[in-house]
């Protein structure tokens, strides 16, 4: 039971800290949250392409390579 009580106390502490962080965020930015500036959306799209495109291309090349091996050999 001692371990269970410690876990509950830690969870309660975490929830209280999280509530304090959320309240501080609301005080700073309001209920709507942060507003996007001009150029934020294109910057996020470019960064998403730069992050995701290499991985997608590698997976695509592996699939094409596997298909080539099965069809030709």
N, C-alpha and C positions, 0 to 999 in steps of 0.2 A: 504494500500500500504506500510505502514511503516514496517509491519511484513514481507512482501514479500521481501523488500529490505534487511532487516537484514538476512533473510534466504539465499539470494543470496550471500551476503557478507561473511557469514559463510562458505558456500559451496566453494566459491572462495578461501578463506583462507585455508580451508582443502585441496583442490587440490594442492595449492602451497606448503604446508607443505609436502604432500605426494610425490610430485615431488622432493623436496629436499632430502627426505629420500631415494627415489629410486636412485638418483644420488650419494648419499654418499655410498649406498650399491654397486653400480656399480664400484665406485672408489676403494672400499676396496676389492671386490671379483672378479672384472672383469665381462665381459659379460656372461661367462659360469656359474656364481654363485659358490656356495660352492662345493668343491669336496668331495666325500665320502671317508672315510678312510677304511682301512681293518677292517672287522668285523662290520661295520655299518649296512649293510643289514640284517645279521642274528639277530642283536640286535633289529632292528625295527620289524622284523617278530615275534620274541619272545614276544616283548612288545604288539604287535597287538593281538596275541593269548591270552595273559594274560588279556587284556582288553575286548576283544570281546567274548571269549569262555564262561565265566560265564553267560553273558546275553543270549547268544544263548541257553545254556543248560537250563536256567530257562524257556525260551519261549517254548522250546521243551518239557520240563516236564509238563508245563501247557497244551499244546496241547494233549499230551498223556493222561494226567489225564482227560481232557474233553472228549476225545474219549472213555476212559474206562468207564466213567459215562454213556455215551449214549449207549454203547454197552451192558454193563453188567446190568445196571438198567433200 
